Amino acid sequence: MNKLLLGSILLFVSQLFAQQNNGILDLYSFVNKGLAIEPLSQEKNFDVKKAKLQKKSLRNSAIIPKFEVTFAVGPAPRYSITHDANGNAEAAYDFGTIDPFIGTEIKVMQPLNIDRLIYGMRASTYAIALTECEKRKSSIELSKSLQELYYKYLFARQMVSLATDVKSNLEKAIDNVRNQLDSESSDVSQDDLFELRTKMFTIDDGLYQAEHGLESARRVIAFCIQDSSFLFKDSILSIRTEKTGPLDTLKKLLLCYHPDLQKLQNGIKAQQMVVNTSVGELLPDAFAVGGLKLSKAVVDKNISNGTDNLLNPYNNKEGTLGIGLRFNLNYWSLKDKYLIEKNELDKLRYKETYASNGLLLELETQYNKVITYMKRCESAKISFDNSESLMKSVVIKYDLDNSNVKQLISAYEKNVLCRKNYAGAILDYNVAVADLMVKTGLTFDEWLRIVNKAN
């Protein structure tokens, strides 16, 4: 019994820790959650659905677009057929007696220009592909924005921590100098106290801005993932470790996956179908028509024999079926429409001649920028390490000689600046890598699955 109870407790505790860990987001889980939840990106799903519904509407409108059924009920004087002495039939209306009269009419028309329907359906298919390309491009840009937001949040939190630490140390230094002045120490002067106090606004201003940046980032993150109680796994901004090359591999991936190229290719195909449809509109419209009319007097008192009842106007059966042509005499207007659509197609084809080269140039520029930012990180790290060494050396000297306050302040300012510059260089590099993914045409998840595994 005790073992069973202990096992239940351990299971509960393990599930509790698992739930807590599930609430902690690293970069990968944060980006994926944002892509799945972010409200603005979800609007693209409606655009894709709209394109699919438009294709379905086009198909349905081409299948008997005109199918009308008319039904009428009304009063009518009773009609009868009588015969004279010679046996001739005569019609007679009895307006004193009103009977119900019913009638129905059916009209059907079916276009026979099947080629236009085929071109229209193909154009709709490419239109769906266009909206899907737009959605994918939006996801890629959102993936980059989420990564940038993640690292800027860590940067802002690190700056708040740095500014808080600086302010605390400055206040301690002010108290230390004040105490030495109170004890009439000759190692410090009133100018040293004033020197320290003049630094307070700069520190406070940096802290206020860092706190504002952190709070702004927190609100945006909460909006993107629809969760204000999020927690990030990373607490310190560090250089990201994803692979970023080689450049030749990225160029090949761009040509295969970039949504702008896919959008352009589908746009050319869709526009070609529109041009083909415009050519078809220059020709006459062919169509098949059919109709049926039925009418009947509910109370038919016609008791004549033979074919006399055919004279009854209330009892009617008519049917029509035929094939027709419709000519649009405003030929020049249709021709102008064709020329406009053809010009748009030529424009897209011309754009195709330079689009890939332009995107490759942007990719290469961004790739070189990533390399440059990595060098900045390495240089900033060297400066930071040296500032740490300088700070330790000055602190040791200050402990031996308290009169060297200005040297301590100078060393501390250099250390703070180097820490800030190093964090800023890391932020720039991490965001540049995210931008490199956009230039390649890949989301963060696709980058990890394709680029990292390819290297």
N, C-alpha and C positions, 0 to 999 in steps of 0.2 A: 504493500500500500504506500509506504514512504517513497519507494523507487518510482512508482507511478506518479505520485504527486511531484517529486523532484523533476521527472521528465516533462511533465506538463508545464512547470514553471520555466524550465530551460527553453521549451518550445515557444512559450509566450514571449520571453525576453528576446529570443532570436528574431521572432517576427516583428517585435517592436523596433529593434535596431535596424532591421531590413526596411521597415517603413520610413524610419528616419533617414536612412541612406538614400532611399528612393527620392526623398525631397531635396537632396543636395545635387546641384547641377554642375557638371563640368562643361567645358566649351562645347563638346559634341552634343551632349544631351540638351543643352540650352538652345543651340541652333536648331536642332530637329524639333524641339517643342515649339519654338517660335514659328517655324515653317508650317507646323500643323495647326497652330491656334491663332496666329496673328490675324486680326480681323480684316485689315485691308487686303491682305493676300488672298483671303478666302473669297473676295468679290470676283476674282478671276474665274472661279468655278462657275459662276453664273454666266460669264461671257462664253465659256465653252458650251454650257448647256443651251444657251441661246442659239449658238451656231448650229448645234445638232437639231434643235427644234425647227430652225429655218430650213434645214435640209429636208426634214420630215414634212414640213408644210409645203415645200416645193413639190415633193413627190405626190402628196395627196391632192394638190391643186391640179396636177396634170392628169389625174385619173377622173374622167368625166367631170370637168370643172363646172359644167352647167347641167344640173339635174333638178328640174323644178316640177313640183306636183301641186296642182291647184284643185281645190275642192269647194263646191258651192251648193247651197241649198236655198230654195226660194219658192214662193207661191206662183201658181200658173192656172189659168182657166182650163177647165176640163176640155179635152179635145176628143172629138169622135169623128168617124167616117160613116156617112150615110150614102144610100144609093137612090137615084131617081128612078122614074118609071122605065127608062131605057137601060137601067143597070149600071149607069156611070157613077163612080165614087165621087162624093162631095165631102169637103171638110167642113166641120161645124165646131164653133167654140161656144161653150156654155159659161158665160161670165157670172152666172149665178152660182156656179159651183167651182170652188177653188181647191185644187189638189197640190200636194207637195211635189216639187221638182228638184232632182239632184243631178249634178254633173261633175265630172273630173277631167283634168287635162294634164298630160305629162309631156315635158320637153326635155330632150337630152342632146348634148353636144360634146363631141370628143375631138380635140385637135389631133391632127395626123402628122405634125412636124416633130417626129420622134427625135431627130438629131438635136433639136434645141433642148429637149428634155434631157438627153444624154449629156450635153455640154453643161447644162445648168446643174445637174446632179454632181458632175465632176467638179465644177466650180465650188459647189457647196462643200464637197469633201475636202478640197484644198483650203476652203475658208475655215473649216474646223481645225485643220492642221495649223493654220495661221494663229488662231486663238490659243491653241496649245503651246505654240512657240512663244507667244506673248506671256502666257502663264509661266512657262519655264524661265524665261528671261526675268520675269518679276521675282521668281523664287531665287534665282542666282543673285540678283541685286539685294534681295532681302537677306539672304545668307551672309553676304558681305556686311550689310548693315548690322546684323545681329552680332557678328564677330567683332566689329568695331565697337559696338555698344558694350560688349562683354569686357573688352580690354580697357575701354575708357572708364568703365565702372571701377575696375581694379586700380587703374591709375589714379582716379579721383580719391578712392579710399586710401591709397598709399600716400597721396599728397596731404590728406587730412591728418593721417598719422604723423607724417613728417612735420607739418605745421604745428600740430599739437605738441610734439616732442621739442621742437625749436622754442615754442613759447614757454614751455615748462622750464627748459634749461636757461632761457633768458631771464625769467623771473627769479630763478635760483641765483643766477649771477648778480642780478640787481640786489637781492637780499644780502648776498655775500659782501658786495662792495659797501652797501649801507652799514652792515655790521662792522666792517673794518673802519669805516669813517667814524662810527660811533665810538669805537675803541681807540680813535685817534692814531690809527696806523699810518706810517709814512709810506707804505707801499702803494696806496691808492690815493686819488684826489677826487674832488668834487666833479671835475671834468670827466673822469671815468664813469661816474654815475650818470651824468648827462649823456654821455656817448651811448651808454646802454639803453637809456630810456628813449632816445631818438629812433631806435630800431623797432620799438614796440608796434607802431602803426603798420610798418611794412609786414611784420609777422602777423598781426591781426587781420590785415587786408588779405594776405595769402590764405589764412585759415578760413575766412568768410567765403572767399571765392571757391576754395576747395570743397567746403561743406555744401555750397549751392550747387556746384557741379555734381557732387555725389548724390544729392537729393533729386536733381533733375534726371540723372541717369537711372536712379531707382524707379522713378515714376514711369519713365519710358519702358523700362524692362517689365514692370508690372503690367503695363498695357499690352505689350507684345505677347506675353505668355499668360495674361489674364490671371495673375497670381501675385499678390502683394507681399506674400510671406516667403519669398524665394530665398534660397541660400546657395552660394557658389562654393564649389570645392576649393578653388584657388583663392588664397588670401594675399599672395604676393605676385606682382606683375613680373613675369619672366619671359625670356625669349622663346617663342614657339619652336617646336622641333619638327614640324612637317617638312618634307622634302620639297624643293622648289625647282627642280630641273631634271635633266638638261633642257636647254631652250629648244632644241630640235624636236624633242618629244612633245613639248607644249604646243609647238606649231602644228604638229600633226593632229593633236587633240583638238585644237581650235578649228581646223578645217573639217573635222568630223562632227563636233558637238556644239559649236557656237550657235546660239539661237538666232542671231541676226542673219547668219548665212542660211540657216534652215528656213527662216521666215522669208528671205528673199527668194529662195528656190521655190517655195510653195506659192509665193506671191506671183511669180512669173507663170507658173502653171495655171493658177486661178485666172490670171488676166488673159492668158491665151484662150481659156474656155469662154471668157466674156467676149473676146474678139470674135471667136467662132460663132457665138450666139448672135452678135451684131451682124455678121455676114448673112446668117440665116434670115434675119429680119428684113433684109433687102428683097427677099423673095416673097411670093404670095403665101398667105396662110391657108393651109389645107385643113379641112375639118369634115367630120361626119355628123349628120344631124338626124334626129328621129323625133316623132311625136305621136301621141295617141289621145283622142278625144272620145269620151263616153258620156252619154246623158240618158236619163230615163225619168218618165213620169211614174211616180209611185203607184198611183191609182189609174191604170190605163183601161178605159172602157171600150177600146177599139175591139169590136167583135167581128170585123170584116174578115173575109177569107182571102186566100190568094196572096198577092203581094201588095194589097192596098195599104197594109200597115206601114209600108216603107214611106208613105206620105206623112206619117206622124212626125212633126218637127221636134217633139220631145225625146223621141227614141233615136239616138244618133250614135254612130260608130265611124270614126275616121282615123286613119293611120298614115304616117308619112315616114320616109326613109330616103336619105340621099347623101351625096358628097358635094362639098362646095369649096370655092376659093374666095379669099378675101384679099383685095388689093388695097394697099395704102398708097394713095396718090401723092402723099407728101414724101416723095422719094429722097429729096435733097436733105431733109431733116434726118432721115434714117442714115443717109450716107455720112453726114456730119457726125452723128453719134458713133458710127464705126471708126471714123478717122480719129476721134478723141480717144476712144478705147485703144486703138492701134498705137497712138502716140504714147499712151501710158505704158503699154507693153514695151515699146522701144526704150522708154526711159528706164524701166526696170532692168532690161537686158544690158543697157549701157552701165548701169550701176553695178551689175554683176561683174563687169570687166575690171573694176578697181576695188570692190568691197573687201575681198579677201586680203589684198595687199595692204589696204588701210588698217584692217584689224591685226594683221601680222606685225605691222609697224608699231601699233599701240602696244601689242604684247611684248615686243622686244624692248621698247622704251620702259615699260613697267618692270620687266625682268632686270634690266640694268639698274633701275631704281631700287629694287629689292637688294641687289648686291651692294649698292652704295650704302643703303641703310644698315646692312649688316656690318660694313666697315665702320660706320658711325657708332654702332653699338660696341664694337671692339675697342675703338678709341675712347669712348665714354667710360667703358669699364676700366681701362688703364688709368684714366684721370681720377675716377672714383677710388680706386685702390690706393693711388698715391695721396689723395686727399685724406684717406683714412690713416695712412702712415704719418702724414704731416700732423694730423689732429692728435694722434697719440703722443708724438714727440713734443708738441707744444704743451699739451696737458701736463706731461712729466716736468717740463721746465717751469710751468706755472706753479706746480706744487712746491717747487724749490724756491721760486721767486715770484711772489704775488704781485709784484709791481708791473709785470708784463701783461697787463690786461688787454691792450690793443692788439698785441700779437695773437692772443688767444681768440679775440673776437674775429680777427681777420682769418685765422685758420678755420674757425667754426663756420664763417660765412662761405668760404671756399668749399668746405665739405658739404654744406647744405646744397649749394649750387651744383656741385658734381653729382650728388644723389638725385637731384631733380632732373639734371640733364641726362643722366643714365636711364632713369625711368622714362623720360620723354623719348629717348632714342629707341628704347624697347617698344614703346607704344607705336611709334612711327613705323618700325619694322614689321610688327605684327599686323598692323592695318594694311601695310603695303603688300604683304603676302595675301591677305584677303582680297585686295584689289587685283592681284595677279590672277586669282581664281576667276574673277569676273572677266578679265581680259581674255582668259583661256576659254571661257564659256562653260564653267563647271561650278556646281554647288560644292559646299564644303564636304558633304558626304561623298559626292562623285570624285572629288579630289583625293580623298583618303583611299577610296576603292581603286582608282585608276592610276593616279600619279605615284602614290606611295608604293603601291605594289609593283608598278613598272620599273621602279628603281631599286 
